[in-house]
Amino acid sequence: MSAPSEFFTSEERDGMLSSDMEKGLGQSYVALDRLLATLG
């Protein structure tokens, strides 16, 4: 699964990366993987 993000400026991209959004999204995918494993 992939979820591409588009940024119009390098400042937007850098702001997202510094906000820990990427880390939180990774944690959400781990939780989703665990849930799907219980269903399958």
N, C-alpha and C positions, 0 to 999 in steps of 0.2 A: 504494500500500500504506500502511496506517496501523496503528499499534499503540498504541491508547489505554491510558493508565495511570490508575488510580484511587487517590487518596490520601485517607485518612480525616481527616488534619489538614494544616494549612498547614505545619507543621514537617516532616512526612514529605515533602511536595512540595519544600520548600526544600532539604531534605537531599539529595534526589535530584539536583536541579539544581546544587547546589554540588559534587557528587561527580564531575563530568565524565562521568557515565554517558551523558548525552545526546550528548556529543561522540563517545564511543566507539561508540555505536549508529549515529550518522551515518556514521562510518568503516566500520562493518560493512556498511551498506547500499551504500556506494560500491563496496566489494569485491564484494558480491553482484551489483551491476549489471554490473561488469566481467566476472565469471564468466558471467553469463547472456548477455552480448553475444557471448561466444565460442561459445556453444552454438546460437545462433540464426540 
